[in-house]
Amino acid sequence: MDVIASFLAGSILSWAMPICLLIAITIWYVVIVRRRSGDE
């Protein structure tokens, strides 16, 4: 059972981490664009 749990945890992390990183970069980009458009 431990092998299956380890495999599932690894597979979930292997797709969840890039998606979370993409979401974080998108939010950061939107915040920067809003600040720059507000300055002008």
LINKARA-V925605 format. One record per residue. N is the residue number from 1. RES is the residue in three letters. PHI is phi in degrees with one decimal (* if undefined). PSI is psi in radians with two decimals (NA if undefined). Layout:
n=N res=RES phi=PHI psi=PSI
n=N res=RES phi=PHI psi=PSI
This chain:
n=1 res=MET phi=* psi=-0.59
n=2 res=ASP phi=-64.8 psi=-0.61
n=3 res=VAL phi=-66.3 psi=-0.72
n=4 res=ILE phi=-66.1 psi=-0.73
n=5 res=ALA phi=-63.3 psi=-0.73
n=6 res=SER phi=-64.6 psi=-0.73
n=7 res=PHE phi=-63.4 psi=-0.78
n=8 res=LEU phi=-64.5 psi=-0.73
n=9 res=ALA phi=-63.1 psi=-0.74
n=10 res=GLY phi=-66.5 psi=-0.71
n=11 res=SER phi=-69.8 psi=-0.65
n=12 res=ILE phi=-65.9 psi=-0.78
n=13 res=LEU phi=-65.7 psi=-0.57
n=14 res=SER phi=-67.6 psi=-0.44
n=15 res=TRP phi=-105.1 psi=-0.43
n=16 res=ALA phi=-74.4 psi=-0.67
n=17 res=MET phi=-63.8 psi=-0.84
n=18 res=PRO phi=-62.7 psi=-0.62
n=19 res=ILE phi=-67.0 psi=-0.76
n=20 res=CYS phi=-63.6 psi=-0.69
n=21 res=LEU phi=-64.3 psi=-0.74
n=22 res=LEU phi=-63.3 psi=-0.74
n=23 res=ILE phi=-63.7 psi=-0.75
n=24 res=ALA phi=-63.1 psi=-0.74
n=25 res=ILE phi=-65.8 psi=-0.69
n=26 res=THR phi=-63.5 psi=-0.80
n=27 res=ILE phi=-62.6 psi=-0.76
n=28 res=TRP phi=-60.7 psi=-0.75
n=29 res=TYR phi=-64.2 psi=-0.75
n=30 res=VAL phi=-63.3 psi=-0.73
n=31 res=VAL phi=-62.6 psi=-0.76
n=32 res=ILE phi=-64.5 psi=-0.76
n=33 res=VAL phi=-63.9 psi=-0.70
n=34 res=ARG phi=-65.6 psi=-0.69
n=35 res=ARG phi=-64.5 psi=-0.76
n=36 res=ARG phi=-68.1 psi=-0.68
n=37 res=SER phi=-71.3 psi=-0.47
n=38 res=GLY phi=-76.8 psi=-0.46
n=39 res=ASP phi=-72.0 psi=-0.53
n=40 res=GLU phi=-77.6 psi=NA
